[in-house]
Amino acid sequence: MVTRPAHMNAYEFVVLAALRAQQLLAGCTPRLAGEHTAATMAQMEVADGLVARAAAQAQGEPESP
């Protein structure tokens, strides 16, 4: 079982892990060693802080006041 970081809400954790799992299935190199499914590896990477969401400006979203 992978435990999400305390500073991250459950929704954000699931969304980030799902996006990372898609990347892993598309052929991206895992950032951790081990043989795990793409979903588990993605959760482990997010939990270890190796994957984070992009800043709002990088995504083209307006900056909040």
N, C-alpha and C positions, 0 to 999 in steps of 0.2 A: 504494500500500500504506500502510495506517495502522498506525503503531507504538504499541503500548500503553504507558502510563506504567510506569516501573520499579517503582513502589510498589504496583502493582495486579497481582494474579495473573491468569492467562489466563481462568480460569473467571468471575471477577467481571467482567472486561472484556466478555466475550461476553454474559453475562446482562444487564448494564447497557445495552449497545448494542442488544440485542434488545428490551428494554422500551422504550427510547427510540425505536427504529424503529417500534414499534407506535403510540406516541404521534404520531410524525410522519405515519404513514399515516392516523391518525384525524383529522388536520387541525391539529395543533399547529404553531406557527411555529418554523422552524429558528432556531437561535441563531448560526449562521454564514452568511455570504453564499456564494452559488455554486449551481450546478445539479448536484446529485448525487442518486443514488438514496437512498431512505430509510435503507437499511442503511449505506451509506458515510457519509452525513451523521451518522448516529447514532454511528458509530465515531469520526469526526472530533471530534464534540462531547465524547464521553467522553475521548478522548485529550488534548484541550485543557483538560480539567478543568471544562468547562461543565455537566457532568452528574455527579452523585455519588449514591451510595446514601443512603437515609434513615437516620437514627440508629435504633438498636434501640428506644428508648423511643417514638419517633414511630410505629413499626409495631405497638406493643402487645406487644412481646416483653419478657419479664422481663430485668432488668438482670443481667449476669453479675457474680459476686463479685470 
